């Protein structure tokens, strides 16, 4: 359940996105609809100067109040646990990348080969007909 942080009572308008900015103030930006570009202008709606707590999500609820909810995954910076590396992974890191295979030579496609043989056949037929006529 969300807890109300500050009762601002902002009247929300359609087509606007309301959010808590970096300084802790309530701002709004025009939403893009139908593939059009939204203007990058942001307007301050209310100056609050709230300080955010780690691990909470802040939003403006339906009534226009600033509320917060505990996040399932906290944003608190934790030191990552060190992974144990095995000798296998160390040797894999030292290996050189595999050499690229040379590009295949381009050969005549089947269609061009068929066309060439068809030309030869028609040429031999025409010369045979000419010889027969003489």
DSSP file (Angstrom, degrees, kcal/mol; ACC not computed):
  #  RESIDUE AA STRUCTURE BP1 BP2  ACC     N-H-->O    O-->H-N    N-H-->O    O-->H-N    TCO  KAPPA ALPHA  PHI   PSI    X-CA   Y-CA   Z-CA
    1    1 A X              0   0    0      0, 0.0    69,-0.3     0, 0.0     2,-0.2   0.000 360.0 360.0 360.0 143.9    0.0    0.0    0.0
    2    2 A X        -     0   0    0     67,-0.1     2,-0.4    65,-0.0    67,-0.2  -0.548 360.0-145.5 -83.3 146.1    1.2    3.5   -0.8
    3    3 A X  E     -A   68   0A   0     65,-2.4    65,-2.2    -2,-0.2     2,-0.4  -0.935  20.1-120.0-111.9 136.9    1.8    6.1    1.9
    4    4 A X  E     -A   67   0A   0     -2,-0.4    63,-0.3    63,-0.2     3,-0.1  -0.598  27.6-179.3 -77.6 128.4    1.0    9.7    1.2
    5    5 A X  E    S+     0   0A   0     61,-3.0     2,-0.3    -2,-0.4    62,-0.2   0.852  70.3   4.7 -93.0 -44.6    4.1   11.9    1.6
    6    6 A X  E     -A   66   0A   0     60,-1.5    60,-2.4    44,-0.0     2,-1.1  -0.989  63.9-135.7-147.0 132.9    2.7   15.3    0.9
    7    7 A X        +     0   0    0     -2,-0.3    58,-0.1    58,-0.2    60,-0.0  -0.749  40.3 152.3 -90.9  97.5   -0.9   16.5    0.2
    8    8 A X        -     0   0    0     -2,-1.1    57,-0.2    56,-0.3    -1,-0.2   0.801  37.8-149.2 -95.0 -33.9   -0.6   18.8   -2.8
    9    9 A X        -     0   0    0     -3,-0.2     2,-0.2    55,-0.2    55,-0.2   0.883  24.3-176.7  67.8  39.4   -4.0   18.3   -4.3
   10   10 A X        -     0   0    0     54,-1.6     2,-0.7     1,-0.1    -1,-0.2  -0.493  25.7-129.9 -71.7 135.5   -2.8   18.9   -7.9
   11   11 A X        -     0   0    0     -2,-0.2     2,-0.3    53,-0.1    -1,-0.1  -0.797  26.8-143.4 -86.7 114.3   -5.6   18.9  -10.5
   12   12 A X        -     0   0    0     -2,-0.7     2,-0.3    50,-0.2     5,-0.0  -0.600  10.4-153.3 -84.4 138.6   -4.3   16.6  -13.2
   13   13 A X    >   -     0   0    0     -2,-0.3     3,-1.0     1,-0.0     2,-0.1  -0.790  25.5-100.7-107.8 152.8   -5.0   17.3  -16.9
   14   14 A X  T 3  S+     0   0    0     -2,-0.3     3,-0.1     1,-0.2    -1,-0.0  -0.413 103.8  30.0 -69.3 145.8   -5.3   14.8  -19.7
   15   15 A X  T 3  S+     0   0    0      1,-0.3    16,-2.5    -2,-0.1     2,-0.4   0.503  97.7 105.2  86.7   4.2   -2.3   14.4  -22.0
   16   16 A X  E <   -C   30   0B   0     -3,-1.0     2,-0.6    14,-0.2    -1,-0.3  -0.926  60.4-143.2-120.4 144.7    0.3   15.3  -19.3
   17   17 A X  E     -C   29   0B   0     12,-3.0    12,-1.8    -2,-0.4     2,-0.4  -0.931  17.8-156.5-105.8 120.9    2.7   13.1  -17.4
   18   18 A X  E     +C   28   0B   0     -2,-0.6    42,-0.4    10,-0.2     2,-0.3  -0.828  24.7 152.3-101.8 135.1    3.1   14.1  -13.7
   19   19 A X  E     -C   27   0B   0      8,-2.4     8,-2.9    -2,-0.4     2,-0.6  -0.954  48.1-101.6-153.3 167.5    6.3   13.1  -11.9
   20   20 A X  E     -C   26   0B   0     38,-0.3     6,-0.2    -2,-0.3    38,-0.1  -0.878  43.8-148.3 -95.5 119.5    8.7   14.0   -9.1
   21   21 A X    >   -     0   0    0      4,-2.9     3,-1.6    -2,-0.6    -1,-0.0  -0.099  32.3 -85.0 -83.2-174.8   11.8   15.6  -10.5
   22   22 A X  T 3  S+     0   0    0      1,-0.3    -1,-0.1     2,-0.1    -2,-0.0   0.802 126.6  52.7 -60.9 -32.0   15.4   15.5   -9.3
   23   23 A X  T 3  S-     0   0    0      2,-0.1    -1,-0.3    28,-0.1     3,-0.1   0.490 119.9-105.7 -85.5  -2.4   14.9   18.4   -6.9
   24   24 A X  S <  S+     0   0    0     -3,-1.6    26,-1.6     1,-0.3     2,-0.3   0.650  79.4 128.1  87.8  15.5   11.9   16.9   -5.3
   25   25 A X        -     0   0    0     23,-0.2    -4,-2.9    24,-0.2     2,-0.5  -0.698  65.3-108.1-101.5 157.2    9.3   19.1   -7.0
   26   26 A X  E     +CD  20  46B   0     20,-2.2    19,-3.0    -2,-0.3    20,-1.7  -0.745  46.4 171.3 -85.8 126.1    6.2   18.1   -8.9
   27   27 A X  E     -CD  19  44B   0     -8,-2.9    -8,-2.4    -2,-0.5     2,-0.3  -0.810  18.2-150.7-127.3 168.4    6.7   18.6  -12.6
   28   28 A X  E     -CD  18  43B   0     15,-2.3    15,-2.6    -2,-0.3     2,-0.3  -0.989   5.3-166.7-142.0 152.7    4.7   17.7  -15.7
   29   29 A X  E     -CD  17  42B   0    -12,-1.8   -12,-3.0    -2,-0.3     2,-0.2  -0.982  32.7-103.7-137.3 147.5    5.6   17.0  -19.4
   30   30 A X  E     -C   16   0B   0     11,-0.6     2,-0.3    -2,-0.3   -14,-0.2  -0.523  38.3-129.1 -72.0 132.7    3.4   16.7  -22.5
   31   31 A X        -     0   0    0    -16,-2.5     2,-0.4    -2,-0.2     8,-0.1  -0.600  17.1-120.1 -84.5 143.8    2.9   13.1  -23.5
   32   32 A X        -     0   0    0     -2,-0.3     2,-0.4     6,-0.1     5,-0.1  -0.669  34.5-176.9 -82.0 133.8    3.5   12.0  -27.1
   33   33 A X    >   +     0   0    0     -2,-0.4     3,-1.3     1,-0.1     0, 0.0  -0.990  57.9   9.5-132.4 140.9    0.5   10.6  -28.9
   34   34 A X  T 3  S-     0   0    0     -2,-0.4    -1,-0.1     1,-0.3     3,-0.1   0.794 124.6 -61.6  67.2  30.3    0.1    9.1  -32.4
   35   35 A X  T 3  S+     0   0    0      1,-0.3    -1,-0.3    -3,-0.1     2,-0.1   0.434  99.2 134.5  80.3  -1.8    3.8    9.0  -33.2
   36   36 A X    <   -     0   0    0     -3,-1.3     2,-0.4     1,-0.1    -1,-0.3  -0.383  62.4-102.3 -77.4 160.2    4.3   12.8  -32.9
   37   37 A X        -     0   0    0     -3,-0.1     2,-0.3    -5,-0.1    -1,-0.1  -0.676  31.4-135.7 -85.0 134.6    7.2   14.2  -31.1
   38   38 A X        -     0   0    0     -2,-0.4    -6,-0.1     1,-0.1    -7,-0.1  -0.661  26.5-106.5 -85.9 142.6    6.5   15.6  -27.7
   39   39 A X        -     0   0    0     -2,-0.3    -9,-0.3     1,-0.1    -1,-0.1  -0.402  20.0-133.8 -65.9 146.2    8.0   19.0  -26.7
   40   40 A X        +     0   0    0    -11,-0.1     2,-0.3    -2,-0.1    -1,-0.1   0.367  67.5 121.1 -83.6   7.0   10.9   18.7  -24.3
   41   41 A X        -     0   0    0      1,-0.0   -11,-0.6   -11,-0.0     2,-0.4  -0.530  44.7-165.5 -74.5 133.1    9.5   21.5  -22.2
   42   42 A X  E     -D   29   0B   0     -2,-0.3     2,-0.4   -13,-0.1   -13,-0.2  -0.963   5.0-151.3-119.7 138.4    8.8   20.5  -18.6
   43   43 A X  E     -D   28   0B   0    -15,-2.6   -15,-2.3    -2,-0.4     2,-0.5  -0.883  13.3-129.9-111.0 139.3    6.7   22.6  -16.3
   44   44 A X  E     +D   27   0B   0     -2,-0.4   -17,-0.3   -17,-0.2     3,-0.1  -0.747  25.0 177.6 -83.1 129.5    7.0   22.9  -12.5
   45   45 A X  E     +     0   0B   0    -19,-3.0     2,-0.3    -2,-0.5   -18,-0.2   0.826  67.3   5.5 -98.7 -43.8    3.6   22.4  -11.0
   46   46 A X  E     -D   26   0B   0    -20,-1.7   -20,-2.2   -36,-0.0     2,-0.7  -0.994  63.2-136.9-145.7 136.2    4.5   22.6   -7.3
   47   47 A X        +     0   0    0     -2,-0.3   -22,-0.1   -22,-0.2   -23,-0.0  -0.835  42.0 145.0 -94.1 115.1    7.7   23.3   -5.4
   48   48 A X        -     0   0    0     -2,-0.7   -23,-0.2   -24,-0.1    -1,-0.2   0.725  40.6-148.4-116.8 -40.6    8.1   20.8   -2.5
   49   49 A X        +     0   0    0      1,-0.2   -25,-0.2   -25,-0.2   -24,-0.2   0.868  29.9 179.0  68.9  37.6   11.8   20.1   -2.2
   50   50 A X        -     0   0    0    -26,-1.6     2,-0.5     1,-0.0    -1,-0.2  -0.432  24.2-136.2 -71.6 143.7   11.2   16.5   -1.0
   51   51 A X        -     0   0    0     -2,-0.1     2,-0.2   -27,-0.1   -28,-0.1  -0.899  23.1-131.8-100.8 128.8   14.2   14.3   -0.2
   52   52 A X        -     0   0    0     -2,-0.5     2,-0.4     1,-0.0     5,-0.0  -0.495   8.8-137.1 -83.4 147.4   13.8   10.8   -1.5
   53   53 A X    >   -     0   0    0     -2,-0.2     3,-1.1     1,-0.0     2,-0.1  -0.804  28.7-107.1 -97.9 142.9   14.5    7.7    0.4
   54   54 A X  T 3  S+     0   0    0     -2,-0.4     3,-0.1     1,-0.2    20,-0.1  -0.438 102.2  28.1 -67.2 141.9   16.4    4.8   -1.2
   55   55 A X  T 3  S+     0   0    0      1,-0.3    16,-2.6    -2,-0.1     2,-0.4   0.550  98.7 106.5  87.2   8.2   14.2    1.8   -2.1
   56   56 A X  E <   -B   70   0A   0     -3,-1.1     2,-0.5    14,-0.2    -1,-0.3  -0.928  59.7-141.6-122.8 147.7   11.0    3.7   -2.6
   57   57 A X  E     -B   69   0A   0     12,-3.0    12,-1.8    -2,-0.4     2,-0.4  -0.928  19.0-154.5-105.2 125.3    9.1    4.7   -5.7
   58   58 A X  E     +B   68   0A   0     -2,-0.5   -38,-0.3    10,-0.2     2,-0.3  -0.831  23.9 154.7-103.6 138.1    7.5    8.2   -5.7
   59   59 A X  E     -B   67   0A   0      8,-2.4     8,-3.0    -2,-0.4     2,-0.6  -0.954  45.4-106.9-152.4 168.2    4.5    9.1   -7.8
   60   60 A X  E     -B   66   0A   0    -42,-0.4     6,-0.2    -2,-0.3   -42,-0.1  -0.916  41.3-146.2-101.4 121.0    1.5   11.4   -8.0
   61   61 A X    >   -     0   0    0      4,-2.6     3,-1.5    -2,-0.6    -1,-0.0  -0.108  31.8 -87.5 -82.0-177.9   -1.7    9.5   -7.2
   62   62 A X  T 3  S+     0   0    0      1,-0.3   -50,-0.2     2,-0.1    -1,-0.1   0.790 126.9  53.3 -62.2 -30.1   -5.2   10.0   -8.6
   63   63 A X  T 3  S-     0   0    0      2,-0.1    -1,-0.3   -52,-0.1    -3,-0.0   0.563 120.4-106.8 -83.0  -7.9   -6.1   12.7   -6.0
   64   64 A X  S <  S+     0   0    0     -3,-1.5   -54,-1.6     1,-0.3   -56,-0.3   0.602  76.0 132.5  93.8  12.7   -3.0   14.7   -6.8
   65   65 A X        -     0   0    0    -57,-0.2    -4,-2.6   -56,-0.2     2,-0.5  -0.665  61.8-112.6 -95.3 153.3   -1.0   13.9   -3.7
   66   66 A X  E     +AB   6  60A   0    -60,-2.4   -61,-3.0    -2,-0.2   -60,-1.5  -0.743  44.7 176.6 -84.4 126.8    2.7   12.7   -3.7
   67   67 A X  E     -AB   4  59A   0     -8,-3.0    -8,-2.4    -2,-0.5     2,-0.3  -0.858  17.7-150.3-129.4 162.8    2.9    9.1   -2.5
   68   68 A X  E     -AB   3  58A   0    -65,-2.2   -65,-2.4    -2,-0.3     2,-0.3  -0.979   5.9-167.8-136.3 150.8    5.6    6.5   -2.1
   69   69 A X  E     - B   0  57A   0    -12,-1.8   -12,-3.0    -2,-0.3     2,-0.3  -0.992  31.5-108.8-136.5 141.0    5.7    2.7   -2.3
   70   70 A X  E     - B   0  56A   0     -2,-0.3   -14,-0.2   -69,-0.3     2,-0.2  -0.529  38.6-128.7 -68.9 129.9    8.4    0.2   -1.2
   71   71 A X        -     0   0    0    -16,-2.6     3,-0.1    -2,-0.3    -1,-0.1  -0.526   2.9-135.5 -81.0 148.9   10.0   -1.3   -4.3
   72   72 A X  S    S+     0   0    0      1,-0.2     2,-0.6    -2,-0.2    -1,-0.1   0.898 101.2  40.7 -69.1 -39.6   10.4   -5.0   -4.7
   73   73 A X  S    S-     0   0    0     -3,-0.0    -1,-0.2     2,-0.0   -18,-0.1  -0.947  93.9-135.2-110.1 117.5   13.9   -4.6   -5.9
   74   74 A X        -     0   0    0     -2,-0.6   -20,-0.1    -3,-0.1    -2,-0.0  -0.362   7.3-148.3 -73.9 148.1   15.8   -2.0   -3.9
   75   75 A X        +     0   0    0      2,-0.1    -1,-0.1    -2,-0.1     2,-0.0   0.410  57.2 128.1 -92.1   0.6   17.9    0.6   -5.6
   76   76 A X        -     0   0    0      1,-0.1     2,-0.5   -22,-0.0    -2,-0.0  -0.358  70.0-111.8 -60.0 133.4   20.2    0.8   -2.6
   77   77 A X        -     0   0    0     -2,-0.0     2,-0.4     3,-0.0    -1,-0.1  -0.549  41.5-179.0 -73.2 116.0   23.8    0.3   -3.8
   78   78 A X        -     0   0    0     -2,-0.5     2,-0.4    -3,-0.0     3,-0.0  -0.899  33.6-108.7-113.9 146.7   25.1   -3.0   -2.6
   79   79 A X        -     0   0    0     -2,-0.4     2,-0.1     1,-0.1     3,-0.1  -0.585  39.7-118.2 -72.6 128.7   28.6   -4.3   -3.2
   80   80 A X        -     0   0    0     -2,-0.4     2,-0.1     1,-0.1    -1,-0.1  -0.413  30.4-106.5 -68.6 143.1   28.4   -7.2   -5.7
   81   81 A X        -     0   0    0      1,-0.1     2,-0.3    -2,-0.1    -1,-0.1  -0.437  37.0-110.2 -68.7 140.0   29.6  -10.5   -4.3
   82   82 A X        -     0   0    0     -2,-0.1     2,-0.4    -3,-0.1    -1,-0.1  -0.529  29.9-135.2 -74.0 134.4   33.0  -11.6   -5.8
   83   83 A X        -     0   0    0     -2,-0.3     2,-0.4    -3,-0.0    -1,-0.1  -0.699  15.8-120.9 -90.1 140.5   32.7  -14.5   -8.1
   84   84 A X        -     0   0    0     -2,-0.4     2,-0.4     1,-0.0    -1,-0.0  -0.670  26.5-147.9 -79.7 129.4   35.2  -17.3   -7.8
   85   85 A X        -     0   0    0     -2,-0.4     2,-0.2     3,-0.0    -1,-0.0  -0.823   7.3-147.5-100.5 138.0   37.1  -17.7  -11.0
   86   86 A X     >  -     0   0    0     -2,-0.4     4,-1.6     1,-0.1     3,-0.2  -0.548  28.4-109.0 -96.6 166.2   38.3  -21.2  -12.0
   87   87 A X  H  > S+     0   0    0      1,-0.2     4,-2.1     2,-0.2     5,-0.2   0.823 117.7  61.1 -63.7 -29.4   41.4  -22.0  -13.9
   88   88 A X  H  > S+     0   0    0      1,-0.2     4,-1.9     2,-0.2    -1,-0.2   0.925 104.4  45.9 -63.8 -45.1   39.3  -22.8  -16.9
   89   89 A X  H  > S+     0   0    0      1,-0.2     4,-1.7     2,-0.2    -1,-0.2   0.836 110.1  55.4 -69.8 -31.2   37.8  -19.3  -17.2
   90   90 A X  H  X S+     0   0    0     -4,-1.6     4,-1.3     2,-0.2    -1,-0.2   0.925 109.2  45.9 -65.7 -43.4   41.2  -17.8  -16.8
   91   91 A X  H  X S+     0   0    0     -4,-2.1     4,-1.3     1,-0.2    -2,-0.2   0.865 109.5  55.5 -68.6 -33.8   42.6  -19.7  -19.7
   92   92 A X  H  < S+     0   0    0     -4,-1.9    -1,-0.2     1,-0.2    -2,-0.2   0.865 106.1  51.8 -64.9 -35.1   39.6  -18.9  -21.8
   93   93 A X  H  < S+     0   0    0     -4,-1.7    -1,-0.2     1,-0.2    -2,-0.2   0.810 109.0  50.8 -71.0 -29.1   40.2  -15.2  -21.2
   94   94 A X  H  < S+     0   0    0     -4,-1.3    -1,-0.2    -5,-0.1    -2,-0.2   0.732  87.9 105.2 -80.5 -22.7   43.8  -15.6  -22.4
   95   95 A X  S  < S-     0   0    0     -4,-1.3     2,-0.2    -3,-0.1     3,-0.1  -0.202  74.5-117.4 -61.3 148.1   42.9  -17.3  -25.6
   96   96 A X        -     0   0    0      1,-0.1    -1,-0.1     3,-0.0     3,-0.1  -0.562  37.8 -98.1 -79.9 149.6   43.2  -15.5  -28.9
   97   97 A X        -     0   0    0     -2,-0.2    -1,-0.1     1,-0.1     3,-0.1  -0.376  49.3 -92.0 -66.7 149.9   39.9  -15.1  -30.8
   98   98 A X        -     0   0    0      1,-0.1    -1,-0.1    -3,-0.1     2,-0.1  -0.326  44.4-107.7 -64.1 141.5   39.4  -17.6  -33.6
   99   99 A X        -     0   0    0      1,-0.1     2,-0.2    -3,-0.1    -1,-0.1  -0.408  36.5-108.9 -70.0 145.7   40.7  -16.5  -37.0
  100  100 A X        -     0   0    0     -2,-0.1     2,-0.2     1,-0.1    -1,-0.1  -0.504  31.6-113.6 -76.4 144.0   38.0  -15.6  -39.5
  101  101 A X        -     0   0    0     -2,-0.2    -1,-0.1     1,-0.1     3,-0.1  -0.498  38.0-101.8 -73.5 144.7   37.4  -18.0  -42.4
  102  102 A X        -     0   0    0     -2,-0.2    -1,-0.1     1,-0.1     2,-0.0  -0.339  45.2 -95.5 -66.3 151.2   38.3  -16.6  -45.8
  103  103 A X        -     0   0    0      1,-0.1    -1,-0.1    -3,-0.1     2,-0.1  -0.359  42.5-106.3 -67.8 144.3   35.4  -15.4  -48.0
  104  104 A X        -     0   0    0      1,-0.1     2,-0.2    -3,-0.1    -1,-0.1  -0.432  34.8-110.2 -70.6 144.4   34.1  -17.9  -50.5
  105  105 A X        -     0   0    0     -2,-0.1     2,-0.4     1,-0.1    -1,-0.1  -0.533  33.6-115.6 -74.0 140.5   34.9  -17.3  -54.1
  106  106 A X        -     0   0    0     -2,-0.2     2,-0.3    -3,-0.0    -1,-0.1  -0.635  34.4-167.9 -80.3 129.6   31.9  -16.3  -56.1
  107  107 A X        -     0   0    0     -2,-0.4     2,-0.1     1,-0.1    -3,-0.0  -0.759  35.3 -83.5-112.1 161.5   30.9  -18.8  -58.8
  108  108 A X        -     0   0    0     -2,-0.3    -1,-0.1     1,-0.1     2,-0.0  -0.404  51.8-117.9 -63.8 136.9   28.5  -18.3  -61.7
  109  109 A X     >  -     0   0    0      1,-0.1     4,-1.8    -2,-0.1     3,-0.2  -0.258  22.5-107.8 -73.2 165.1   25.0  -19.0  -60.5
  110  110 A X  H  > S+     0   0    0      1,-0.2     4,-2.4     2,-0.2     5,-0.2   0.862 116.4  57.4 -62.8 -36.5   23.0  -21.9  -62.0
  111  111 A X  H  > S+     0   0    0      1,-0.2     4,-2.0     2,-0.2    -1,-0.2   0.903 107.0  47.0 -65.8 -39.8   20.8  -19.5  -64.0
  112  112 A X  H  > S+     0   0    0      1,-0.2     4,-1.9     2,-0.2    -1,-0.2   0.877 111.5  52.1 -69.5 -34.9   23.7  -17.9  -65.8
  113  113 A X  H  X S+     0   0    0     -4,-1.8     4,-2.0     2,-0.2    -2,-0.2   0.904 109.8  49.3 -65.3 -40.5   25.1  -21.3  -66.6
  114  114 A X  H  X S+     0   0    0     -4,-2.4     4,-2.3     1,-0.2    -2,-0.2   0.893 108.8  52.7 -64.7 -40.3   21.8  -22.5  -68.0
  115  115 A X  H  X S+     0   0    0     -4,-2.0     4,-2.1     1,-0.2    -1,-0.2   0.905 108.2  50.9 -62.4 -41.5   21.5  -19.4  -70.2
  116  116 A X  H  X S+     0   0    0     -4,-1.9     4,-1.9     1,-0.2    -1,-0.2   0.914 111.5  46.6 -63.6 -43.7   25.0  -20.0  -71.6
  117  117 A X  H  X S+     0   0    0     -4,-2.0     4,-2.0     1,-0.2    -1,-0.2   0.873 110.9  52.8 -67.5 -35.7   24.1  -23.6  -72.5
  118  118 A X  H  X S+     0   0    0     -4,-2.3     4,-2.2     1,-0.2    -1,-0.2   0.889 108.2  51.2 -65.7 -38.8   20.8  -22.5  -74.0
  119  119 A X  H  X S+     0   0    0     -4,-2.1     4,-2.3     1,-0.2    -2,-0.2   0.907 109.3  50.3 -63.4 -42.3   22.6  -19.9  -76.2
  120  120 A X  H  X S+     0   0    0     -4,-1.9     4,-2.3     1,-0.2    -2,-0.2   0.903 110.3  50.0 -63.3 -41.7   25.0  -22.6  -77.5
  121  121 A X  H  X S+     0   0    0     -4,-2.0     4,-1.9     1,-0.2    -1,-0.2   0.919 112.3  45.8 -64.4 -44.6   22.2  -25.0  -78.4
  122  122 A X  H  X S+     0   0    0     -4,-2.2     4,-2.2     1,-0.2    -1,-0.2   0.870 112.3  51.9 -68.2 -35.5   20.3  -22.3  -80.3
  123  123 A X  H  X S+     0   0    0     -4,-2.3     4,-1.9     1,-0.2    -1,-0.2   0.912 110.2  48.0 -66.9 -40.9   23.4  -21.2  -82.1
  124  124 A X  H  X S+     0   0    0     -4,-2.3     4,-1.7     1,-0.2    -2,-0.2   0.862 111.0  51.7 -68.6 -34.6   24.3  -24.8  -83.2
  125  125 A X  H  X S+     0   0    0     -4,-1.9     4,-2.1     2,-0.2    -2,-0.2   0.912 109.2  49.6 -66.3 -43.1   20.7  -25.3  -84.4
  126  126 A X  H  X S+     0   0    0     -4,-2.2     4,-2.0     1,-0.2    -2,-0.2   0.904 111.4  48.4 -66.2 -39.5   20.7  -22.2  -86.5
  127  127 A X  H  X S+     0   0    0     -4,-1.9     4,-1.9     1,-0.2    -1,-0.2   0.865 110.2  52.3 -68.2 -34.2   24.0  -23.1  -88.1
  128  128 A X  H  X S+     0   0    0     -4,-1.7     4,-1.8     2,-0.2    -2,-0.2   0.888 109.6  49.3 -66.6 -39.5   22.8  -26.6  -88.9
  129  129 A X  H  X S+     0   0    0     -4,-2.1     4,-1.7     2,-0.2    -2,-0.2   0.891 109.6  51.9 -66.2 -40.4   19.6  -25.2  -90.6
  130  130 A X  H  X S+     0   0    0     -4,-2.0     4,-1.2     1,-0.2    -2,-0.2   0.904 109.8  48.9 -64.5 -40.9   21.8  -22.8  -92.7
  131  131 A X  H  < S+     0   0    0     -4,-1.9    -1,-0.2     1,-0.2    -2,-0.2   0.876 108.9  53.3 -65.8 -37.6   24.0  -25.7  -93.8
  132  132 A X  H  < S+     0   0    0     -4,-1.8    -1,-0.2     1,-0.2    -2,-0.2   0.851 105.4  54.2 -67.0 -33.9   20.9  -27.8  -94.7
  133  133 A X  H  <        0   0    0     -4,-1.7    -1,-0.2     1,-0.2    -2,-0.2   0.815 360.0 360.0 -69.6 -32.2   19.5  -25.0  -96.9
  134  134 A X     <        0   0    0     -4,-1.2    -1,-0.2    -3,-0.2    -2,-0.2   0.470 360.0 360.0 -72.6 360.0   22.7  -24.7  -99.0
